Amino acid sequence: MGKCRSGRIQPLLHEWRGEMKKVLIFLMLCMMFAGCANARKYANLSSGVIGCNPDEIDIEHATLIAVGGVHSWEAICKGKRYVCRYQSTSGVQCVEKFIPFVPEGSPSDTR
């Protein structure tokens, strides 16, 4: 009494591992498709503000700040980068992100 028969447990462990692999693959696919859906949503929101069609817009750095429900992301279109945010009370706002030009050889040049 009290002894485990490893002959019975090993097949159960093997079966359990196989099921866990399936669950993990399913969860990874769900997360991947959710990311694509969010990118489309942010491209549609940005479109009316920055003047590009949604299919011309690439989305990066999308985040959700839980307090206040603020969504923020960067929209890239036609060589320009915009920092955008959405909040239900204020709608969508986007401003062009300017990257300062640093001449080669200047003290601020980090290349």
CNS distance restraints for C-alpha pairs under 8 A (distance, minus, plus):
assign (resid   4 and name CA) (resid   9 and name CA) 7.84 0.50 0.50
assign (resid   5 and name CA) (resid   9 and name CA) 6.72 0.50 0.50
assign (resid   6 and name CA) (resid  10 and name CA) 5.92 0.50 0.50
assign (resid   7 and name CA) (resid  11 and name CA) 7.42 0.50 0.50
assign (resid   8 and name CA) (resid  12 and name CA) 6.94 0.50 0.50
assign (resid   9 and name CA) (resid  13 and name CA) 6.20 0.50 0.50
assign (resid  10 and name CA) (resid  14 and name CA) 6.21 0.50 0.50
assign (resid  11 and name CA) (resid  15 and name CA) 6.13 0.50 0.50
assign (resid  12 and name CA) (resid  16 and name CA) 6.08 0.50 0.50
assign (resid  13 and name CA) (resid  17 and name CA) 6.17 0.50 0.50
assign (resid  14 and name CA) (resid  18 and name CA) 6.39 0.50 0.50
assign (resid  15 and name CA) (resid  19 and name CA) 6.38 0.50 0.50
assign (resid  16 and name CA) (resid  20 and name CA) 6.19 0.50 0.50
assign (resid  17 and name CA) (resid  21 and name CA) 6.28 0.50 0.50
assign (resid  18 and name CA) (resid  22 and name CA) 6.58 0.50 0.50
assign (resid  19 and name CA) (resid  23 and name CA) 6.36 0.50 0.50
assign (resid  20 and name CA) (resid  24 and name CA) 6.14 0.50 0.50
assign (resid  21 and name CA) (resid  25 and name CA) 6.17 0.50 0.50
assign (resid  22 and name CA) (resid  26 and name CA) 6.16 0.50 0.50
assign (resid  23 and name CA) (resid  27 and name CA) 6.21 0.50 0.50
assign (resid  24 and name CA) (resid  28 and name CA) 6.18 0.50 0.50
assign (resid  25 and name CA) (resid  29 and name CA) 6.27 0.50 0.50
assign (resid  26 and name CA) (resid  30 and name CA) 6.27 0.50 0.50
assign (resid  27 and name CA) (resid  31 and name CA) 6.26 0.50 0.50
assign (resid  28 and name CA) (resid  32 and name CA) 6.19 0.50 0.50
assign (resid  29 and name CA) (resid  33 and name CA) 6.24 0.50 0.50
assign (resid  30 and name CA) (resid  34 and name CA) 6.10 0.50 0.50
assign (resid  31 and name CA) (resid  35 and name CA) 6.22 0.50 0.50
assign (resid  32 and name CA) (resid  36 and name CA) 6.56 0.50 0.50
assign (resid  33 and name CA) (resid  37 and name CA) 6.27 0.50 0.50
assign (resid  34 and name CA) (resid  38 and name CA) 6.23 0.50 0.50
assign (resid  35 and name CA) (resid  39 and name CA) 6.28 0.50 0.50
assign (resid  36 and name CA) (resid  40 and name CA) 6.39 0.50 0.50
assign (resid  37 and name CA) (resid  41 and name CA) 6.22 0.50 0.50
assign (resid  38 and name CA) (resid  42 and name CA) 6.13 0.50 0.50
assign (resid  39 and name CA) (resid  43 and name CA) 6.07 0.50 0.50
assign (resid  39 and name CA) (resid  58 and name CA) 7.76 0.50 0.50
assign (resid  39 and name CA) (resid  59 and name CA) 5.81 0.50 0.50
assign (resid  40 and name CA) (resid  44 and name CA) 6.16 0.50 0.50
assign (resid  40 and name CA) (resid  54 and name CA) 7.41 0.50 0.50
assign (resid  41 and name CA) (resid  45 and name CA) 6.28 0.50 0.50
assign (resid  42 and name CA) (resid  46 and name CA) 6.05 0.50 0.50
assign (resid  42 and name CA) (resid  59 and name CA) 7.06 0.50 0.50
assign (resid  42 and name CA) (resid  73 and name CA) 7.58 0.50 0.50
assign (resid  43 and name CA) (resid  47 and name CA) 5.96 0.50 0.50
assign (resid  43 and name CA) (resid  54 and name CA) 4.91 0.50 0.50
assign (resid  43 and name CA) (resid  55 and name CA) 7.49 0.50 0.50
assign (resid  43 and name CA) (resid  57 and name CA) 5.81 0.50 0.50
assign (resid  43 and name CA) (resid  58 and name CA) 7.12 0.50 0.50
assign (resid  43 and name CA) (resid  59 and name CA) 6.70 0.50 0.50
assign (resid  43 and name CA) (resid  75 and name CA) 7.17 0.50 0.50
assign (resid  44 and name CA) (resid  48 and name CA) 7.49 0.50 0.50
assign (resid  44 and name CA) (resid  53 and name CA) 7.92 0.50 0.50
assign (resid  44 and name CA) (resid  54 and name CA) 5.21 0.50 0.50
assign (resid  45 and name CA) (resid  49 and name CA) 7.62 0.50 0.50
assign (resid  45 and name CA) (resid  92 and name CA) 6.78 0.50 0.50
assign (resid  46 and name CA) (resid  50 and name CA) 6.08 0.50 0.50
assign (resid  46 and name CA) (resid  54 and name CA) 7.55 0.50 0.50
assign (resid  46 and name CA) (resid  75 and name CA) 7.00 0.50 0.50
assign (resid  46 and name CA) (resid  84 and name CA) 7.22 0.50 0.50
assign (resid  46 and name CA) (resid  92 and name CA) 7.28 0.50 0.50
assign (resid  46 and name CA) (resid  94 and name CA) 7.25 0.50 0.50
assign (resid  47 and name CA) (resid  51 and name CA) 5.69 0.50 0.50
assign (resid  47 and name CA) (resid  52 and name CA) 5.18 0.50 0.50
assign (resid  47 and name CA) (resid  53 and name CA) 5.56 0.50 0.50
assign (resid  47 and name CA) (resid  54 and name CA) 5.44 0.50 0.50
assign (resid  47 and name CA) (resid  57 and name CA) 7.70 0.50 0.50
assign (resid  48 and name CA) (resid  52 and name CA) 7.26 0.50 0.50
assign (resid  49 and name CA) (resid  92 and name CA) 7.46 0.50 0.50
assign (resid  49 and name CA) (resid  93 and name CA) 7.12 0.50 0.50
assign (resid  49 and name CA) (resid  94 and name CA) 6.57 0.50 0.50
assign (resid  50 and name CA) (resid  82 and name CA) 7.87 0.50 0.50
assign (resid  50 and name CA) (resid  94 and name CA) 7.02 0.50 0.50
assign (resid  52 and name CA) (resid  56 and name CA) 6.29 0.50 0.50
assign (resid  52 and name CA) (resid  57 and name CA) 6.89 0.50 0.50
assign (resid  52 and name CA) (resid  77 and name CA) 6.78 0.50 0.50
assign (resid  53 and name CA) (resid  57 and name CA) 6.90 0.50 0.50
assign (resid  56 and name CA) (resid  77 and name CA) 6.05 0.50 0.50
assign (resid  56 and name CA) (resid  78 and name CA) 7.67 0.50 0.50
assign (resid  57 and name CA) (resid  75 and name CA) 6.16 0.50 0.50
assign (resid  57 and name CA) (resid  76 and name CA) 5.53 0.50 0.50
assign (resid  57 and name CA) (resid  77 and name CA) 4.95 0.50 0.50
assign (resid  58 and name CA) (resid  75 and name CA) 5.69 0.50 0.50
assign (resid  58 and name CA) (resid  76 and name CA) 5.07 0.50 0.50
assign (resid  58 and name CA) (resid  77 and name CA) 6.65 0.50 0.50
assign (resid  59 and name CA) (resid  73 and name CA) 6.82 0.50 0.50
assign (resid  59 and name CA) (resid  74 and name CA) 5.71 0.50 0.50
assign (resid  59 and name CA) (resid  75 and name CA) 4.79 0.50 0.50
assign (resid  59 and name CA) (resid  76 and name CA) 6.41 0.50 0.50
assign (resid  60 and name CA) (resid  73 and name CA) 6.10 0.50 0.50
assign (resid  60 and name CA) (resid  74 and name CA) 5.14 0.50 0.50
assign (resid  60 and name CA) (resid  75 and name CA) 6.55 0.50 0.50
assign (resid  60 and name CA) (resid  76 and name CA) 7.95 0.50 0.50
assign (resid  61 and name CA) (resid  72 and name CA) 7.78 0.50 0.50
assign (resid  61 and name CA) (resid  73 and name CA) 5.23 0.50 0.50
assign (resid  61 and name CA) (resid  74 and name CA) 6.00 0.50 0.50
assign (resid  62 and name CA) (resid  71 and name CA) 7.29 0.50 0.50
assign (resid  62 and name CA) (resid  72 and name CA) 5.68 0.50 0.50
assign (resid  62 and name CA) (resid  73 and name CA) 4.12 0.50 0.50
assign (resid  62 and name CA) (resid  74 and name CA) 6.89 0.50 0.50
assign (resid  63 and name CA) (resid  71 and name CA) 5.78 0.50 0.50
assign (resid  63 and name CA) (resid  72 and name CA) 5.37 0.50 0.50
assign (resid  63 and name CA) (resid  73 and name CA) 6.32 0.50 0.50
assign (resid  64 and name CA) (resid  69 and name CA) 6.71 0.50 0.50
assign (resid  64 and name CA) (resid  70 and name CA) 5.83 0.50 0.50
assign (resid  64 and name CA) (resid  71 and name CA) 4.50 0.50 0.50
assign (resid  64 and name CA) (resid  72 and name CA) 6.44 0.50 0.50
assign (resid  65 and name CA) (resid  69 and name CA) 5.80 0.50 0.50
assign (resid  65 and name CA) (resid  70 and name CA) 5.20 0.50 0.50
assign (resid  65 and name CA) (resid  71 and name CA) 6.30 0.50 0.50
assign (resid  66 and name CA) (resid  70 and name CA) 6.94 0.50 0.50
assign (resid  68 and name CA) (resid  87 and name CA) 7.55 0.50 0.50
assign (resid  69 and name CA) (resid  87 and name CA) 6.27 0.50 0.50
assign (resid  69 and name CA) (resid  88 and name CA) 7.63 0.50 0.50
assign (resid  70 and name CA) (resid  85 and name CA) 6.82 0.50 0.50
assign (resid  70 and name CA) (resid  86 and name CA) 5.80 0.50 0.50
assign (resid  70 and name CA) (resid  87 and name CA) 4.91 0.50 0.50
assign (resid  70 and name CA) (resid  88 and name CA) 7.98 0.50 0.50
assign (resid  71 and name CA) (resid  85 and name CA) 5.40 0.50 0.50
assign (resid  71 and name CA) (resid  86 and name CA) 5.08 0.50 0.50
assign (resid  71 and name CA) (resid  87 and name CA) 6.52 0.50 0.50
assign (resid  72 and name CA) (resid  83 and name CA) 7.49 0.50 0.50
assign (resid  72 and name CA) (resid  84 and name CA) 5.62 0.50 0.50
assign (resid  72 and name CA) (resid  85 and name CA) 4.15 0.50 0.50
assign (resid  72 and name CA) (resid  86 and name CA) 6.41 0.50 0.50
assign (resid  73 and name CA) (resid  83 and name CA) 6.11 0.50 0.50
assign (resid  73 and name CA) (resid  84 and name CA) 5.36 0.50 0.50
assign (resid  73 and name CA) (resid  85 and name CA) 6.35 0.50 0.50
assign (resid  74 and name CA) (resid  81 and name CA) 6.69 0.50 0.50
assign (resid  74 and name CA) (resid  82 and name CA) 5.48 0.50 0.50
assign (resid  74 and name CA) (resid  83 and name CA) 4.60 0.50 0.50
assign (resid  74 and name CA) (resid  84 and name CA) 5.82 0.50 0.50
assign (resid  75 and name CA) (resid  81 and name CA) 5.79 0.50 0.50
assign (resid  75 and name CA) (resid  82 and name CA) 5.10 0.50 0.50
assign (resid  75 and name CA) (resid  83 and name CA) 6.50 0.50 0.50
assign (resid  75 and name CA) (resid  84 and name CA) 6.99 0.50 0.50
assign (resid  76 and name CA) (resid  80 and name CA) 5.65 0.50 0.50
assign (resid  76 and name CA) (resid  81 and name CA) 4.46 0.50 0.50
assign (resid  76 and name CA) (resid  82 and name CA) 6.25 0.50 0.50
assign (resid  77 and name CA) (resid  81 and name CA) 6.59 0.50 0.50
assign (resid  80 and name CA) (resid  96 and name CA) 7.11 0.50 0.50
assign (resid  80 and name CA) (resid  97 and name CA) 7.72 0.50 0.50
assign (resid  81 and name CA) (resid  96 and name CA) 5.88 0.50 0.50
assign (resid  81 and name CA) (resid  97 and name CA) 5.51 0.50 0.50
assign (resid  81 and name CA) (resid  98 and name CA) 7.78 0.50 0.50
assign (resid  82 and name CA) (resid  94 and name CA) 5.97 0.50 0.50
assign (resid  82 and name CA) (resid  95 and name CA) 5.34 0.50 0.50
assign (resid  82 and name CA) (resid  96 and name CA) 4.20 0.50 0.50
assign (resid  82 and name CA) (resid  97 and name CA) 5.16 0.50 0.50
assign (resid  83 and name CA) (resid  94 and name CA) 5.46 0.50 0.50
assign (resid  83 and name CA) (resid  95 and name CA) 5.48 0.50 0.50
assign (resid  83 and name CA) (resid  96 and name CA) 6.27 0.50 0.50
assign (resid  83 and name CA) (resid  97 and name CA) 6.10 0.50 0.50
assign (resid  84 and name CA) (resid  92 and name CA) 7.02 0.50 0.50
assign (resid  84 and name CA) (resid  93 and name CA) 5.53 0.50 0.50
assign (resid  84 and name CA) (resid  94 and name CA) 4.06 0.50 0.50
assign (resid  84 and name CA) (resid  95 and name CA) 6.53 0.50 0.50
assign (resid  85 and name CA) (resid  92 and name CA) 5.75 0.50 0.50
assign (resid  85 and name CA) (resid  93 and name CA) 5.49 0.50 0.50
assign (resid  85 and name CA) (resid  94 and name CA) 6.52 0.50 0.50
assign (resid  86 and name CA) (resid  90 and name CA) 7.17 0.50 0.50
assign (resid  86 and name CA) (resid  91 and name CA) 5.34 0.50 0.50
assign (resid  86 and name CA) (resid  92 and name CA) 4.46 0.50 0.50
assign (resid  86 and name CA) (resid  93 and name CA) 6.48 0.50 0.50
assign (resid  87 and name CA) (resid  91 and name CA) 5.34 0.50 0.50
assign (resid  87 and name CA) (resid  92 and name CA) 6.86 0.50 0.50
assign (resid 102 and name CA) (resid 106 and name CA) 7.06 0.50 0.50
assign (resid 102 and name CA) (resid 108 and name CA) 6.88 0.50 0.50
assign (resid 102 and name CA) (resid 109 and name CA) 6.28 0.50 0.50
assign (resid 103 and name CA) (resid 109 and name CA) 7.03 0.50 0.50
assign (resid 104 and name CA) (resid 109 and name CA) 6.03 0.50 0.50
assign (resid 105 and name CA) (resid 109 and name CA) 6.02 0.50 0.50
